[in-house]
Every structure is written in structure tokens, then in C-alpha cells.
Amino acid sequence: MNEEKFRFLELMGNIDDELIFQSCQPWQKRKRRVTFHPGKAAVCAILALALCLAGIFHEQVEAAIRNFTTKIAEMLGVSGNLEPYTEVIGVSQTKDGVTLTLEEVILAENQLYAAFHMEWDGSVAFEEGIESPSVSIADEPKINGEGITFISSGISNYDNGVDWGVTHDVLVFYVYDDDALPYDIHEIEMEARVYLTADDAEEGIAFPFHFSASKEELQKDTYSIPVDCEVQAGGGAVFRIHEFKSNKLFSRISADGNEAFMQEVGKNEYILLGKDSAGNPLRYEMAGGIGKDMIFESVGTLPSADCQWVELQLYGAKIPVAGRPVNSPDILAAERGDVPEGSEDDDEIDEEESGLYSLDELDFAPVGGKLCLELPRLSESDVDSLVAEKGADGITWGDFEGFAGKDVGSGQYIYEYVLEEGARLYVAGNSLEEPPKSIYIIRRDGSRKEIKV
């Protein structure tokens, strides 16, 4: 693990709706090229993860992030400390004048991130018209020797501020179905391929990597809170949020829509904009799924780890006829004239420009009323105070009604509550009509605190 100390950058304050809408627009100044690859199980739009910095950061703040975060945090634009969850690999291979280094890996529940650094020397022979190598992942990574089908994947090239002509930073990510990955992962096999031609159907130069990664630490800091919040979107369309999940790497909102709403999804783009109780501006973009598996992923600033509520507004915008979404900053750069005419980027955009649109080009308007997701959480000291007041035998299920918990039991009721410290409180019993039979806390270090046995 990287032992450097990290600085935190947090934006606070009261923010009105217009400022939220403007400040949540993706930051458009940084050069990178994004290629998305739909997984075999994809059922809706390609997942657009939080791969761009929010517009609220100016250049000095962005420079501070570069100096005090891990490589993956820098690429994702996350200002929090990801060091405890980052596996530093640092393995390099050199072939045909190209050196590819697997620098870092993060496994975040159902998402795998890998940061590469690529350099090449003057001996590399490119195909005419090609100025730099490109990277792809040949096949799905093998986890514990088994290929696990992913929902979607993507590769993003970043300008690392050194020399774009001889070096790139590359972020690869995979998104899997919930619970698709085994909890205990002892080996991951990933084969990157580097191409010196425009045709990536060719074999390319193979760079196989073997490494291990754990999702245990990040999972301890992930809180998943069931919610029940509904929006009437007009014409019988109903949109309902049923889960809010967040950690230091991503935030996700799970939702569902009735048949009328899902018919509108094919005609409209939807985003969620708002703020948390700490004043952080939030933006969530639809990231895939359909029906009861609709997912919105955070883009830019993440909610505060101890926020008590999140206020959101659903926005909708008509999709252009025969249009398809492209959230690549290269498209935005071309529209602003930032891509030199005749460059490789410019050629790619010209070939694909028909039907492309960015979410930020659409005319979004509010849909329904505002949502307020209440996210109150207990602390261990709150539980201790409750025990001191009522005694362990006097505690009832109703004492926890104001806090979001989920039933994780099988054969009996076992309600799990995520505490502020990252510990879990468990309240178990055979009937909700009778007092709980057992109450205990599992702390982050694995120790168990018995409250009622």
C-alpha cells in the first residue's frame, strides 16, 4: 500500500438549485479519450461511470488532487483518501519498444479498476497515420481462474502532464452484477493488448498480468440504506428509488419504474441533481439496467460519508432523433475547437459525428417533485445510550424504526443497521411481534460486542 499521507478537499455551503445544476456539469478541460465496451449481459445504455472531474474544481484544486491522491483517485477525480483500498502493483513489462506498467488496482464490490502507465520509445513502428499506441483488454479477466461475465467495461486514456506523445496513463474498469464476484479473491488474470495500428481486430502485443486484490476494506466503508421514495412523472409514469449505496469511491442509487416510465426511458435521458446535508452538489447519471434494476451512478463529487439526508431532483430531456449518447470529453473538445484539425482525435470524431450527443447538450427540465432521502444512522454510543436507558431486555424493534435497516436473515428476522463508525448492528428474533432475541455489533476489525444474547 502507498504510505503517503493524503489531503482532503471538501466543498461545503448552501447551494441553490441553479448553482447545483451548473456546478454539477462535467469538467470539460482535461484531455482524455474514452472507449466503452458493452458486456454480454448489458440490457440498457452503456454504463457511464464517474470518470470526469466535476466543474466545481478549478485548476489549482485539480493540481492539489494530483499531488495527494492515488493514481486511480486522480483519474476518477475523487478527492478522498483511497489509499486503504488501493493495491499498489508496480509491475512492468517491455515488448517491441512499449513498456506497460500495472500501477494500481481497486476492487470495489462489483467494480474492478486497474490503472496502467504506458511509455514507448523511438523504435516503435506505427502504422501510417497512427501517432500513439492504444490499449484494450483482450478478454474478460479471470478471477480465481474463472472468467466472470461483466455488465460493461471501459478504457480511458489520460494526459498525465508529462508528454502525451510518448506516454499515456490508462484506466480500465469492469462492472459486474451484484454478488457476481467471490468474496475471497486470491488471483486475477488480466491480459492487456497494445495496438500500433488502427485495426484493433489484429492480435496486438500481449501483456499478461497476474495480481491479487481484496474488496474487504472498501466493503467495510460501504453503507447501503434501503429507501422508499416515489416521483410521479406524469402520464401515469412512476419512478421509485429503493436503495442508496455509497463509499469513498462511488455512490449508487437503485431505482425502478413502472411500465409507463420505462417506455419514457427509451425516449428521454434522465439524471438526478441535488445536494447532501453537508452542502455537496451531487449528480447521478443513468448507468444501465431496466425495470426494477435501474441504476444511477454518481459523477463528480460524492456524498459526505456522514450525511443525514440527500435532496434530489429528477431531470428529463428528449433524446435527439436517431441520436446516441457520447459522454466523451473529446466530443465536447471538438465542439469547442480544442482538438487540432487533422489530428487523430479529430479524424475519429468526424467519422462518428452523425447522431452523437452529449448529455450536457440536452435541454433538461425537472420531472415531478423533489426527493428527500433520509439517511440517519446510529452510532455505537447511541446504542449504548439506548441500552442504558431501557436495558437490553427492554429494547424493541420499534426503537430502530427511524433508521434504515435491511433484513439479512434466513428463517428468522435479522435486521442489519450500518453504524456511523462503519460497524454493523444486528437485531435478531423469530417474530416482529415479540422483543428481539439477540442484539450485537460487529465492528470493522471483526470484534463482536454482545448486547443481548
N, C-alpha and C positions, 0 to 999 in steps of 0.2 A: 504493500500500500504506500501511496505517496505520503510522506510525513510532513509536507509543508503545511504551514498554517494558512487559513483562508479568511478572507474578509467577506462580510455580508453587506449586500446593498438592498435596502428595502424602501419602497416608496409608500408614504403614508399620507393621510389627509382626507378631507372631504372633497368629493369629486361629483360634479353634477353629471346628468345623463349625457349631455353633448360632449363634455370633456372625455367621458368614458368612451363614447363611440369613436372619437377622433384618436385618442391615445392608444386604443386597442388595435389600430390598424397596423399590419406588419411593417417592420422596419425595412426600408427598400434600398438602403445604400450599400449593403455589403454584397460582394460578388460571390456567387456560388451557383453550381449547376445541379439540378435535382432530376433524377430519373426514378420513376416508380415502376414496380413490377407487381402486378396483381397475383396474389396467391391462388392456389387451386380452389380454396374454399370461399373465395370472395363472393359476396352476394349483393354488394351495392357499390358505392363510389370508392375509389382508392383512398386508403387512409392517409389523411394529411396530418402528420404529427407536428408537434411543436418544434419545428426546425428553423424558426426565424426569430430574431430578436424583436421585442416589442418596440413600437415607435417612441416610447417614453424615454428610452436611453439615448443620451447624446454621446458624441464621440469620446469624451473624456471618461464617461462611465463605462462605455464599452471597452476602452483600453484598460480600465481597472479590472474588469472581469477577466480579460485575457491574462492578466498578471497573477490573479489569485484564485483561479479555479482549475479543475482538471481539464484535460483536453475535451472530453465529452461534454462537460458542463459549458465550456466555451462555445462549442459548436451548437449546442441546444439553446444557448442564451439563458441558462439557468444560473442565478446569482447565489444560490445556496451552496452549502458545503456537501459535495457528493463524494468526498474522499473516503468516508467509511464504507461506501458501497462499490467503489471502483477497484477492479482487479488490474494492476499495472503489469502488463505482459512484457513489452520491450523486446520482442523477438524480431530479428531482421533476416531477410533473405535477399540475395542479389542474383539476378539472372538477366543475361543479354543486355547489360548496362542499366537495368532498372532495379532499384532497391525498394522493397516494400517492407515496412515495419508495422507490426500489430502492436499498437501502443497501449490501449486500454480497452477494457470490456466492462459493461454493466449489465446485469441480469435483473430486470425489474418486473417481477411477477410474470406476465405473459409477453414481455418485450425484451429483446436482446439487442444491445447496442455494441458496436465494435468500431473503434477509431484507428485508422491507418494513416501512416505518413509515407508518401511516395516521392522518390527522387530518381532522376535519370541523368546520364552524362552524355557527352557529345558523340559517343559511339553508337547511340541508338538510331536505327534506320527507320524513319517513319514513312508511311505511305504518302504519296504526293497529296498535299492539301491538309495533312494532319500535323499539328504542331505539338501535341502532348499526348501521353498515353491515357487510356480510360480504364476503369476498373469495374468489374462485375463479379458477382458470386455465382459460380458455375451451377451449383445445385443447392437444395436445401441443406443447411448444416445438419450434421449428425450429432445427436445428443445421447450420450451413453450408448453410442454405437447404432442408434436408430434414427432414421430420417423422420422428422415430425412435420407434417404439413402445416404451413403458415397461412394466415389470412392475407397478409400483404407484406411487402418489403420495399425498401428504398435505398438509394445511394445518393449522397450529396457531397459534392466537391467544394472545398472552402479555400479561399485565398488566405494563406497564413501570414501574409505581410512580409514574406522573405523575397521570393522571386517566383511569380506564377509560371514563368517559362521553364523552370527546371524542378519545381517541387509543388506538390499538392497535399492538402490534408483531406482525408476522405472519411465520412461517417456512413456506416452500413447499419441498417436496423431491420429487424424482423418482428412482426406482431403475430402472436398465436392466439388460438381460442383460450378462454379462461380455463385453467386447470389442465391444459394440454401438456405442459412441461412437468416432468417429475420434480418432486421437492428436492431430492438428493441428486445433484448433478456432479459427476466426477470427471467427465471429459466431454468436450465439444470439439468437433472436427469441422473446420470451415476452409473451403478452397477458394481463394480469390484468383481471378484471371485478369491479366493485364493485356490490353489490345493496343497495337501500334497501327491499326488500320481502322477504316470507317466501318467495316463489316464485323460486328461482334458475333456473327454466326460462325466465324472461324474459331479455331481451337484456342488461340491466345497463349499467353505464358502462364503456366500454373504455379501458384504459390500456396501450398497446403499448410495450414496451421492447426496445431492441437493445443488446447488450453482447458483450464477449468474455471468455473465461476459459480458463485453462490447467490441466491436471492434471499437468504435468511435475514441479513442485516436490514435490507431495504424493506422487507416484509414486516419487520418489527415496527417500522416507522410509517407503515401504510394504514390508514384508517378508512374503513368502508362503513358508511352510515346509510341505512335504508330510509327513504323519504317517500312521501306521497303527496305530490303537488301537481295540479292539473291546470291546463290552459285550454280555454275554449277558443279555437282558431277560426270560427265562423263556418257556416255551411255544414254544420254537423261534425266538423273535424275537431278531434280532441287529441291533445298532446299531454303526456303524463310522465313526470320524472319519478323513478323509483329507487335510484341508488346514486350516492355521491361518494367517490373514492379519490383519495389524494395522498401524495407523499412528496418527497423533495425532488422528484424527477418528473412527475406528471400528475395531472388531475383529470379525472374522467367522470362524465355524467352518463348514466344508463337511463334510457327512456323507452317508451313505446307510444305508438299512435294507433288510433282505430283505423278502420279501412278507409274512411273518408280522408283522414290525414295522410295516410300512406299514398293515396292517389295524388295528393298535392306535392309529395316529395319528388315525384317524377317531373313536376313542372316548375318547382321552386328550389332554390338554395335556402338553407336555414342556418343561422348562427345564434348563439346566446351571448349577450353582452351584459356586464354588470359590475359589481364590486363586492368585496367581502367586508366583514365587520371592522377590519383594520384599515379600510380605505383603498386596498389594492384593486386596480382596474383589472377585470377579467374578460377573457374572450374564449369561447368554445366553438369549434367548428365541427360539423357533422363528419364523422370519420368512418362510417360504414355500418353495416347491419340493417335489418329491416324488421318491421313489425315490433315485436317485443324485445328485440335485440339492437335497438338503435343506440349508437354510441356518439357522444360528443367529446372531443379531446381538447385539452387546454392548449392555447397558443400564446406564447409570451409569458407574462407574469403569472406565477402560481398563487393560489390562495395561501394566506398565512396559516402556519401549522396549528395555531390555537384559535382560529377564527370561530366565532359563535354562530354566525349566520352568513349566508351568501344571497345577495339580491340579484336577480337576473331578469332580463327581458328577451323574449324570443323575437328575432327579426327574420323576415322572409323577403325574398326577391325573385322575380321571374327569371327563369333560365332563358338565354337567347335561343332562338330557333336554330336547331342543328348545332348548338354550342356544346362544348365540353370544358370542364374546369381545368385550369392550369394555374397553380399557385406558385410557379417558379419565379423567383426574382429576376431571372434572365428575361422573361417575357416583359415584366414591368420595366426592366432596364432598357429594353429595346424601344418601348413606347416613349421613354423619356429621352431617347437618343444617347444613352450611356454606352451602348455596345458599338464599337467602331464598325463602320460599314465594310463588309467584305471579310470580317473576322469569322472564325469557326462558329462562334455563338450566333452571329448574325445569320449565317447560312442555315443553321439548324432552325432558327425561329422562322425564317422565310418559308422553309419547306412545310412547316406545321401551322402557319399562322391562321389558316382557314378554320373558323369555328372555335378558336381558342378564346377563353375569357378568364379573367381573374375575379375572385370574389370581391375585390375592392373596386371593381368597375361597375358592380351591380348596384341598383338603387334599392337598398334595404329599407323596409318600413316595419314598425312594431306590429307584432301579431298577438292579439289578446292582451291580457293584463300582465303586470309584473309578478314574478315568482319570488317568494322569500323562503329559502330553505333554512330551517332552523337546525343548527348543528351543535347544540350544547353537549358538553362532555363532562363527566365526572372526573375528579382526581382521586388518588388514593386517600388523601386526607379527608375528602368529602365522605368517602365510605367509612373511614374511621369515626367521623363525627356522627354518622347515622347509627353506627353500632353503639357508640357511647350514649346516644340519646334514647334508643329504643331497645338495645340489647340484641344479640344475634337472633334469638328466638322470636323477637317481636318484628323483625323485618318481613315485609310482604312484597309481593310482585308489584303492587301499586306504588311502592316507594321509588321505582325506576321508570314509571310511565312517562315522565318528562324527558327521557333520554333515549336516543335512538339505539336500539339493540337488535340483534337478529338471532333467530332460533337455529342453533347449530346441532341440536340433539337428534338422536335417532332412538325411538322407543320411549323417550321421556323428554320433557321440556328442559333445554339448556340454553339460556339466553346469554349471549356474549356482548359485552359493552367495552368499547375501546376507551381507555382512560387517557387523560392528558399526557401522562408520562410515557405513553406507548405500551403500558401494561394492559392486560385484559382482565375484566371482571366477569366471572361466570356465576350465574344464578340458576340452580337446577332443581327440578322436582317432578313428581308424577302427575300433578294436576295444578291448573292455574287457580282453582277454587280453594286450595289449601296453601299454607305457607311453604316457601321453598325448603327442600330437604337439605341442600348444601349450598354454600356460598364460598367462593375462594377467588384469589387473584393470582395470575401467572405474570410475573414481572419479566422485563426484557432479558434479564440474564438467565431466565429459566427457573428461578426460585419460585416457590409456591407459598402463598400466605393463606392459611385456613381461617375463615371467618365463622362458618357454621358447618359442622361435619355431620 
